[in-house]
Amino acid sequence: MTPKIDRFLAEQQPATPCLVVDVDRVAERYHALQDALPLAHIYYAVKANPARAILERLVTLGSCFDAASIGEIRMCVAAGASADRISFGNTVKKVSAIREARELGVDLYAFDSMEELEKIAAHAPGARVYCRLAVENQGADWPLSRKFGTTIEHGRVLMLRARELGMDPYGLSFHVGSQQTDTAAYEAAIARVAMLHTDLARAGIEIRMVNLGGGFPVRYTSDVPEIDAFGMAISQAMTRHFGNDLPLMLVEPGRFLVGDAGVVSTEVVLVSRRGGKQSDPRWVYLDIGRFSGLAETEGEAIRYDFRTPRDGDACGPTIMAGPSCDGVDIMYEKRRVGLPVTLESGDRIEILSTGAYVSTYCSTGFNGFPPLTEYYI
Ligand SMILES: *Cc1c(COP(=O)(O)O)cnc(C)c1O
């Protein structure tokens, strides 16, 4: 919670649920990452929060952008990003999207399979391409490993084929999983990339770029390592494996840049012990849930922190649920949340560090609940 958000909520008392994002905080995080990894080029992962105000601020800071769809590419262009600062980072792209991206001037494309490579070659001939490798996602609260990335062996085949197809076999990428709290995950992934780099050099392909993906964590309910610790681990691993011949480094932060810049303001709709006994579990229903933005509570993976007007009172274990009539609309049940026992309906609660992966996970109106209102200040 930044002082600016605190003041906005106190003065405006906006209707709940709503998301308030302090765009200056995004800029602070951008500079912190730049300081931690001065040689890396920052490609903001647009999917974390594609709000116009964020994209425009990042354009003025000189950021580049990692887009997952043609829609995100259009948003970047509309916010003032030039096409040479956009990477089409999804390894699963429609032909129509590749064509339009190419027309707009985008020249950097990810792939992890033969068919995708051939699609890019056919519709963005001669473009720079990079191959995504599968890496361990251990240490990440929100893994991304099963759906993307290929092996070193097949990556070699694909990069050689890229050259045959007249593409520029520009680099290699990975993603260690989102909310990654272990710096060793990057070190292991860099070692893997370096192995393929060596194989490819023997075959006459010099890769010039390593895309380290995103994953840098935000503090929710537990402390996480500082960004400098990640910067140090990455820089050392890159030097160890590549020596003085460092390829260009790209990073694709999403959560790290916007996560702790946002706060959701919500209202308690109901506090109940449905069996009627004091020993029954206490349920707190908020006016926001799994379908109105808090999708990352799936599996109780991301554990948000709450601020209530009754902090300081005695706390008790609480099951947190959303307002809809859907039975899976429960945020935290297996691991209960300690919240003041004095909470009652009508209380306003702030959910901290909700700037990433909340606004766009919101349904368009499931159960008649309107989409989340957003304020960028
Ligand atoms: C989602 C995603 C990111 C951003 O990940 P964070 O964990 O939010 O930093 C970066 N790169 C790719 C390819 C992604 O899919």
The ligand as an ORCA input file, in Angstrom:
! r2SCAN-3c Opt
* xyz 0 1
  C       3.568    -14.478    -17.968
  C       4.868    -14.336    -18.655
  C       5.839    -13.466    -18.162
  C       5.674    -12.685    -16.886
  O       5.871    -13.486    -15.782
  P       5.931    -12.863    -14.309
  O       6.087    -14.054    -13.450
  O       4.679    -12.124    -14.081
  O       7.123    -11.973    -14.268
  C       7.001    -13.337    -18.875
  N       7.224    -14.025    -20.018
  C       6.312    -14.879    -20.519
  C       6.615    -15.575    -21.786
  C       5.121    -15.072    -19.854
  O       4.225    -15.923    -20.348
*
